[in-house]
Amino acid sequence: MIFYKTAEEIEMIREACLLNCKALEHVASVIGPGVNASKIDREAEELLRDHGAVPGFKGYRDFPATLCVSLNEQVVHGIPTNYEFKDGDIVSVDCGTLLNGFYGDAAYTFALGNVSEDVMELLNVTKTSLYKGIQAAVSGARMGDISFAIQKYCERDHKYGVVRELVGHGIGRNLHEAPEVPNYGKRGKGVKLQEGLVIAIEPMINLGRKEVRQLDDGWTIITKDKKVSAHFEHTIAVKRGEADILSSHVGIENNIRNNPNVKEVFLKEEVVV
């Protein structure tokens, strides 16, 4: 069942999303070679709890941490460890927050130090594809319009692998709600988008092939060919004419510009931000 949100509920979700992104902003200010995932996880949890929120991922189906921290060939759901990030790593950091009964969700992939040009291009394309999907998320369209926009840009135009097994999702009083939001599909197909629908759109795009597998920890998803993967996510509300982006990457990107250990990821073309 799809739960459509009132204007008041959307504002509550926005509050959760913006606090959630404050945790990612902090990560952006401290991440770099020599820093470990356990440190940023602890500090993100402290920030959320200090603001009266609860980490949305910690304890969810027994996930042990506040952040999903996924390095290089890890696509999503990486468990934070004491591994120290190295020059050239890319690190997807996904955070969820429960505040006043509503969830927020967002993710960003950080490029640490001397990341190769081909990997930076993957990040630029993946980030741009997120906004291509958001452009398609308007009242009266179909879910397949979002999916097609992402798939065409990443797979047809840029020859990357679009992960099939993992998708975006509805969000609200529950972290994962109906409907699913695939990153592949056909225009004009799927659930009709209506005002009040709140979804998390999250392209997961591989430098190589689309196939993935799960590690023995029961969580971490990696690419089968061991090539790197990128992941960006926003929570949005469907409206007429233009989607309302409830999360924000602005503070994250401002902190990246002030962090000499992280390379900036760019949009490849003008899309709604």
GIBEL-V480949 format. One record per residue. N is the residue number from 1. PSI is psi in whole degrees, 0 to 359 (999 if undefined). Layout:
# GIBEL-V480949
n->[N | N]
psi->[PSI | PSI]
This chain:
# GIBEL-V480949
n->[1 | 2 | 3 | 4 | 5 | 6 | 7 | 8 | 9 | 10 | 11 | 12 | 13 | 14 | 15 | 16 | 17 | 18 | 19 | 20 | 21 | 22 | 23 | 24 | 25 | 26 | 27 | 28 | 29 | 30 | 31 | 32 | 33 | 34 | 35 | 36 | 37 | 38 | 39 | 40 | 41 | 42 | 43 | 44 | 45 | 46 | 47 | 48 | 49 | 50 | 51 | 52 | 53 | 54 | 55 | 56 | 57 | 58 | 59 | 60 | 61 | 62 | 63 | 64 | 65 | 66 | 67 | 68 | 69 | 70 | 71 | 72 | 73 | 74 | 75 | 76 | 77 | 78 | 79 | 80 | 81 | 82 | 83 | 84 | 85 | 86 | 87 | 88 | 89 | 90 | 91 | 92 | 93 | 94 | 95 | 96 | 97 | 98 | 99 | 100 | 101 | 102 | 103 | 104 | 105 | 106 | 107 | 108 | 109 | 110 | 111 | 112 | 113 | 114 | 115 | 116 | 117 | 118 | 119 | 120 | 121 | 122 | 123 | 124 | 125 | 126 | 127 | 128 | 129 | 130 | 131 | 132 | 133 | 134 | 135 | 136 | 137 | 138 | 139 | 140 | 141 | 142 | 143 | 144 | 145 | 146 | 147 | 148 | 149 | 150 | 151 | 152 | 153 | 154 | 155 | 156 | 157 | 158 | 159 | 160 | 161 | 162 | 163 | 164 | 165 | 166 | 167 | 168 | 169 | 170 | 171 | 172 | 173 | 174 | 175 | 176 | 177 | 178 | 179 | 180 | 181 | 182 | 183 | 184 | 185 | 186 | 187 | 188 | 189 | 190 | 191 | 192 | 193 | 194 | 195 | 196 | 197 | 198 | 199 | 200 | 201 | 202 | 203 | 204 | 205 | 206 | 207 | 208 | 209 | 210 | 211 | 212 | 213 | 214 | 215 | 216 | 217 | 218 | 219 | 220 | 221 | 222 | 223 | 224 | 225 | 226 | 227 | 228 | 229 | 230 | 231 | 232 | 233 | 234 | 235 | 236 | 237 | 238 | 239 | 240 | 241 | 242 | 243 | 244 | 245 | 246 | 247 | 248 | 249 | 250 | 251 | 252 | 253 | 254 | 255 | 256 | 257 | 258 | 259 | 260 | 261 | 262 | 263 | 264 | 265 | 266 | 267 | 268 | 269 | 270 | 271 | 272 | 273]
psi->[135 | 129 | 108 | 141 | 147 | 169 | 322 | 319 | 322 | 322 | 325 | 319 | 321 | 317 | 317 | 319 | 317 | 323 | 318 | 317 | 337 | 323 | 319 | 327 | 318 | 316 | 315 | 331 | 339 | 344 | 149 | 175 | 136 | 343 | 146 | 160 | 327 | 324 | 310 | 330 | 313 | 315 | 325 | 318 | 317 | 318 | 313 | 314 | 325 | 337 | 17 | 14 | 171 | 136 | 129 | 336 | 327 | 120 | 349 | 114 | 34 | 18 | 135 | 2 | 169 | 320 | 147 | 121 | 110 | 119 | 135 | 255 | 354 | 127 | 302 | 171 | 24 | 138 | 127 | 138 | 186 | 9 | 130 | 124 | 147 | 157 | 129 | 351 | 149 | 141 | 113 | 126 | 118 | 132 | 140 | 146 | 136 | 117 | 122 | 38 | 1 | 149 | 149 | 154 | 135 | 159 | 155 | 143 | 124 | 137 | 114 | 118 | 226 | 75 | 138 | 158 | 323 | 326 | 320 | 323 | 320 | 315 | 316 | 317 | 317 | 316 | 316 | 321 | 328 | 315 | 332 | 317 | 318 | 321 | 328 | 352 | 71 | 154 | 132 | 341 | 183 | 158 | 322 | 337 | 321 | 310 | 315 | 318 | 317 | 312 | 314 | 314 | 317 | 319 | 311 | 315 | 330 | 0 | 31 | 168 | 125 | 117 | 133 | 326 | 344 | 138 | 165 | 187 | 159 | 158 | 149 | 248 | 343 | 149 | 318 | 118 | 168 | 150 | 166 | 151 | 85 | 157 | 16 | 148 | 188 | 141 | 142 | 3 | 159 | 188 | 137 | 133 | 129 | 154 | 140 | 351 | 126 | 124 | 154 | 120 | 127 | 86 | 133 | 107 | 131 | 143 | 326 | 234 | 164 | 344 | 143 | 168 | 163 | 139 | 170 | 347 | 354 | 1 | 304 | 128 | 130 | 161 | 141 | 325 | 1 | 14 | 158 | 161 | 148 | 155 | 123 | 147 | 139 | 151 | 130 | 157 | 133 | 133 | 174 | 136 | 314 | 133 | 153 | 111 | 115 | 331 | 175 | 132 | 1 | 311 | 325 | 311 | 328 | 319 | 327 | 318 | 335 | 4 | 108 | 350 | 358 | 134 | 144 | 139 | 133 | 152 | 138 | 343 | 168 | 116 | 163 | 137 | 999]
